[in-house]
Amino acid sequence: MSQNMSYGDPLPTPESVISGKQYRLTVLTPGLVRLEYSPDGEFEDRASTFAVNRRLPKPECRFKVVGDGVELVTERMRVFYDGKAFSPSGLHVVLVKKSKSHRGRC
């Protein structure tokens, strides 16, 4: 186990979090982003079945604020989110095909 990673720590690495008034995005790996929306701006930090450990090394990524939302780019995906309640028109994820050797991997 790497010294940078602990198991069972539900709090994310702060540098991996992008947040607004009512949303929080946590980049866990280049191919995995935890998306949260809360009308009151309060978010759950306890471990879940999905993410027992969120204290992972920060993956390479970049983001920019676009209006009330955000655009997030990793080597595996581009996420466009309008910052509002999740909807088909307000959240788009485009997967980036890296190479044939990564086919079928997340």
N, C-alpha and C positions, 0 to 999 in steps of 0.2 A: 504494500500500500504506500502511495506517495505521501510525503510529509505535508503536502499542500491540501490533502483531501482527508476528511474525516467522515465516518459513516454515522448516519442517524442524526445529522445536524439539519434541521428544517430551515434555518435562516440562510438565505442565499449570500453569495459573495456580493458585497455592495456594488462593485464595479460592473456586475452582470445585470443590474436592474435598471430599467427605464420606466419612469412613472410620470403620470399626470394627475390631475385632480381626482379622476374617477377610474383610472386604469393603472395596472402594473404589469409589465412584461419582464420576465426573467429568462435570460439566455442561459440554458443549462449546458447545451452542446451546440455545435454548429448546425445540427439538424433537429434540435428540440428546444422549443420556447414555451414557457408556461405563461398563459394569457389569463389575466384576471380583470374583471370589471366590478365595481361596487358603486352604486348611486351615492352612498354616503362617504366614499373614500376610505372606508375601513377594510383591511384585508386580513385574511387568515394566514397566520405564520406557523401553525402547528403542522407536524408531519401528516402526510396523507398517503393513501395507497399508491397514488401516482408518484409522489415525490417525497420519499422518506428523507433523502439527503439532497439538499440544494446547495450545500457549501462545496461547490466544484470550482476548479480553476477557471478563470474567465476565458471563454473562447474568443478568438479573433472575431470582431464584429464592429460595425459602425452604424450609427443611427443619426437621424436628423428629425427635428420637430417640423411638422407640416400642418399648419393651422392648429387645431386642437388635438391632432393625432401625431403619429410617428411613422417613419419608414425605417425599418431595420434590415440590415444586410449582413449575412454570414456567408461562408464559402458554400453552404448547402441550400440557402433559401433567401428570398426577399419577402418581407412581411410589410404590408401596407395596412394601417389601422387608423380609422378616423377619430378615435378617442371617445366614441359614444358606446351605448349599449351594443353588444355584439349583434350583427345582422349580416345577411348575405351581401349587402351592398357596401358595408363599412369595414370588412375584413377580407383581405386577399392575401394568399400565400402562393408564391411561385417557387417551385423547387428548381434548383440548379443542378443539371446533370454534370457531374465532375468528370467521369471517364467510364469506359466499359468495365473496368476492374471493380468499380463500386456499385454496379448494378444490383438493385435489391437491398442495399444497405441503407440504414438510417443514420 
